[in-house]
Amino acid sequence: MSKIVRLLDREPGQKAQLEVAGFIIDSDIPPPLKLGAMKAALREVIGALEIGQSFLAPQDYDRAEIYRVGKEFKDRLFSAKKMTNGTRVWRVE
């Protein structure tokens, strides 16, 4: 197993990288939210929307999951559109 720590070949402010077997190992990337935490966040923001308001869900939020959470609000109607940087969700009724 080969390990290469590139400490000298980096620009000022750039983090050192660890390369193992051709893969770059990062240590500053946060893990994705668990499904339960994602659903709780969606319930909170969807529940706060007034008619005509919208929010942008990050790309790691599945559009189908957004629709499932929206259906929990029986008295409200939502619309969603996939954007380049996530999914835009509108409350339409």
NORRA-V676518 format. One record per residue. N is the residue number from 1. RES is the residue in one letter. OMEGA is omega in whole degrees, -180 to 180 (* if undefined). D_LAST is the distance of its C-alpha to the last C-alpha in Angstrom with 1 decimal. Layout:
n = {N/N}
res = {RES/RES}
omega = {OMEGA/OMEGA}
d_last = {D_LAST/D_LAST}
//
This chain:
n = {1/2/3/4/5/6/7/8/9/10/11/12/13/14/15/16/17/18/19/20/21/22/23/24/25/26/27/28/29/30/31/32/33/34/35/36/37/38/39/40/41/42/43/44/45/46/47/48/49/50/51/52/53/54/55/56/57/58/59/60/61/62/63/64/65/66/67/68/69/70/71/72/73/74/75/76/77/78/79/80/81/82/83/84/85/86/87/88/89/90/91/92/93}
res = {M/S/K/I/V/R/L/L/D/R/E/P/G/Q/K/A/Q/L/E/V/A/G/F/I/I/D/S/D/I/P/P/P/L/K/L/G/A/M/K/A/A/L/R/E/V/I/G/A/L/E/I/G/Q/S/F/L/A/P/Q/D/Y/D/R/A/E/I/Y/R/V/G/K/E/F/K/D/R/L/F/S/A/K/K/M/T/N/G/T/R/V/W/R/V/E}
omega = {-179/177/178/175/-177/-180/-174/-176/-176/178/176/-179/180/-178/176/179/176/-180/179/177/177/179/176/179/178/178/-176/-180/180/178/178/177/174/-176/180/179/179/-180/180/178/179/179/-178/-177/179/178/-179/-176/171/179/-180/178/179/173/179/176/180/-176/-179/174/-179/-178/178/178/176/178/179/179/179/180/177/179/-173/-176/-177/178/-177/174/-179/178/177/179/-180/-176/179/179/178/-179/180/168/-176/175/*}
d_last = {58.4/58.3/56.7/56.5/55.2/54.9/55.5/57.6/55.8/52.7/51.5/51.4/48.2/47.6/47.5/50.2/49.4/50.9/51.7/52.6/53.6/51.8/48.5/47.3/46.4/43.8/43.6/40.9/37.8/35.4/34.6/31.1/28.9/29.3/26.5/26.1/25.8/23.3/21.1/21.5/20.6/17.5/16.5/17.3/15.4/12.2/12.5/13.1/10.2/8.4/5.6/8.0/10.3/12.0/15.1/18.0/19.2/23.0/24.6/25.8/22.4/22.1/19.0/19.4/19.5/16.3/14.6/16.6/15.6/11.8/12.6/14.2/11.0/10.7/8.1/5.4/4.9/7.1/9.6/13.1/16.3/19.8/21.6/25.3/24.9/22.1/18.6/15.8/12.4/9.2/5.9/3.9/0.0}
//
